[in-house]
Amino acid sequence: MNVPPVQVAESRTLQLDDQVAHLLRRAHQRASSIYLGLLSEHQLTPTQFFAMARLHEMGQISQNRLGRLAAMDPATIQGVIQRLAERGYIQRLQDSTDRRRMVLRLTSHGRTLIEPLIAEAERVNGSVLEPLEDQERELFVSLLRRLV
């Protein structure tokens, strides 16, 4: 019995190191690792830190708005808020203008924690971008803003 030869389709090899999604994931891993160096002693994740920093910036806002400003989906921001509230860093309050709505704000404990971390975040951000020259840093951040 003659078996016909198997036809192998010409395939292209995926060059992983040229794939934007792969490179962004690796850059994210690097940045997260550097931020964890700052945050781990406080048992904060980068996601929790950025939510607290945004809340510090905004003062008192709704959970929905905080989620949008911190670029988190509703399920993620809900979990982040719950964990931060359990640790006494944020509190939920009834909105004074709409009693049906709840707003969030940092507690004094949360402010005491986040203020020095925000100041230190600039140094950490510099560490993330350290491999780049000053002009490259500005361009890189500008291009990332356009992507998101």
N, C-alpha and C positions, 0 to 999 in steps of 0.2 A: 504494500500500500504506500502510495506516494503522498506525503504530507507537504502541502504547499508551504513555502517559507513565510514566516510571520513578517508582515509589513510593519515596520516601526516608523511611526510618524516622526517627522523631524520635530524635535522639541527644543524649546528655548529654555535656557537655564535662568532662573530668577537670581539676579544679583542682589542679594539681601542688603549688602552694604550700600546700595544705591537707592533703596526704597525709603521714601520719606517717612512712612509710618514706623518702620523699624528704627530709623535714626531718631525720630522724635521720642519713641519709647525709651531708647537708650539714654537720650539726653534727660528725659524725665527721671529715669532711675538714678542718674548721677546727681541731679538737682535734689531729689528727695533724700538721697543718702547724706548729702551735705547738710540739708535742713534738719535731718534727724539728729545730727551732731549737736545742734543748738537746742532741739526740743526734747530729746529723750530724757534728760534729767528731770524734766517737768511732766513726763508722761503725756505729752501732747503729740498728736500726729500733725503733719503739715496741713491737712484738711481742717483740723480743729483750730490750728494757729491762724490760718487765713480767715476762717469764719470769725474768730475773736477779733482779729485785726480790723476786719471790715466793720464789725459791730462797734469797735472802739472809734473808728472813723465817723460812723454815721450817728452814733448816740443811741437812739431808741428807734427801732424799726420792726416791722412785721417779719415773721419767719419766712413768708413767701418772698418778700423783698430781699431779705438777707440771702436767701438761696439764689435769687437771680444775680445779685451783686457779687456773690462769691462763686458764681458759675457752677452751682450744684443743683441736681435734680431734687424734686420734693422728698423722695425717700431718703436720699443721702443727707440732706440738711436736717430732716427730722431726727435721724439717728445722732447726728453731730450735736444738735441742740439738746437732745435728751441726755447724752453723756456729759456735756459741759454743765448742764443744770444740776445733774446728780452730784457733780464735783464742786458745786457752789460757785462756778465762774460766771454764770449768767442766770437771770431770772426772767420769768414770764409774768407780765402784768396786763391787766385789763386796760385797753386803750381809753384814755380820758375823753376822746371825741366820739368814739363808737364802742359802746360797752359790749358789743357782740364780738369784737376783735381783740386778739391778744397781741402784745408787742414784746419785744425782747430788749434787754439791756444788760450790760456787764454789771456784776456786783463789784463792791470795793475790792474783794478778793481777786476777782477777774482782772480788774484794772491794775492792781498791784503786780499781778503776774505778767500781763501782756505788755505793759509800757516799756520795761527794759528789753523785752524780746523784740518789740518793734524796732527799737533803736539798734539792736544787734543784727536784725534782719538785713540791714544795708550791707554790713560786712559779709554776711553769708551770701547775699546776692552777688557781691563782688567775687567771692570764691567760686561760685557756679560759673561765672563768666571769665574767670582768670585766664583760660587758654587763649582768649581773644584780645586783640589790640583795642584801644579805646574806640576808634572809629568803627571797628567790626562789632563791638558791643552795641553801640547805638543802632547800627544797621540791623543787627540780629534781632534786637528787641522790637524795632520798628516793623520788621518783616513778620515776626510772630504776632504782633498786634493785628496786622492785616489778615493773617490766616484765621485768627479767632474772631 
